[in-house]
Amino acid sequence: MSTFLRMISIHETCYNLNREVSIIAGPSSSDLATRIARDLDAELVPVDVRIFTDGESKIKIGKTKKKYCIIVQSTYPPTDRHLLQALMMIKKCTDCKAMNVYTVIPYLAYARQDRAFLEGEVISMELVAKLLEAVGTRRVITVDIHSSLALSHFTINVQNISSISILADYAANEMKLNKPIVVSPDSGGIIRAREFAKILKVDMMALKKFRDRDTGEVHIDERLDLSVIDRDALLVDDIISSGDSIAKACKVLKKNNSSKVYAICTHALLIGDAMQRIKAAGVEDVIATNSIPSEFAKVDLSRIISENLRNLVHS
């Protein structure tokens, strides 16, 4: 294809997206939604939200009559509020007769409650999936969901996008690292850490966690498979919530004479005093995506989400 014809094709694609796609900027993800709309050259529809004194949300969405109505709303804490707001926005789009209602939920809450561990427990992820489907969303796009089993509770199309490549690119290009080694805080994150290390072309290892049968306390084996002496360690995980696992992992690495320790994750929930706990353990910095807005959201998801949406619209 000639350069001229390629430019015409790109122009037509942008025009079609502008004509066909509305990005609904959910209250929890307004900045990310703005970036996605800009990447796609699509209509950005603002959302007005009012929170009453009793905690109830009232949502008002600007008018849109586009073929594709794409809601962007992460469901980080306050989790139930953000989830209900997402349901409200989906319902409004279906009431407006949008032909294709898609929901981008970068951080999808309840994914860790994907099965019943004890008799009588509710499988919360199954309920969330049913609610999203019931109000009319035809497709859900999420990022680095904690459990692949969580996806099985949906009967509609669900896409799980990996952020490993852009997190690794950030580490390679924005961080001045000395003999880096990628470390998974436990065996459950080996695949993620291995992919990260492969992109950086560095060593990788997983720490060994075990639970004390008497006290129930979690410990990490201080004997490591590889030397970390004078090496910068990159603790790679999907979610950092309480910070306990990262703090304990950092202490083990420091005891083995590692140099600097960084925590890199997709979703930085950092509940309560998590950041203080992590810093006290010796972690230099936390690097996360903007699935959850904060000062640690240094890696922008808009490009990989926009690419995914562009392919869906023109498939």
Secondary structure, 3 states (H helix, E strand, C coil): CCHHHHHHHHHHHHHHHHHHEEEEECCCCHHHHHHHHHHHCCEEECEEEEECCCCCEEEEECCCCCCEEEEECCCCCCHHHHHHHHHHHHHHHHHCCCCEEEEEECCCCCCCCCCCCCCCCCCHHHHHHHHHHHCCCCEEEEECCCCHHHHCCCCCEEEEECCHHHHHHHHHHHCCCCCCEEEECCHHHHHHHHHHHHHHCCEEEECCEEECCCCCCEEECCCCCCCCCCCCEEEEEEEECCCHHHHHHHHHHHHCCCCCEEEEEEEECCCCCHHHHHHHHCEEEEEEECCCCCCCEEECCHHHHHHHHHHHHCC
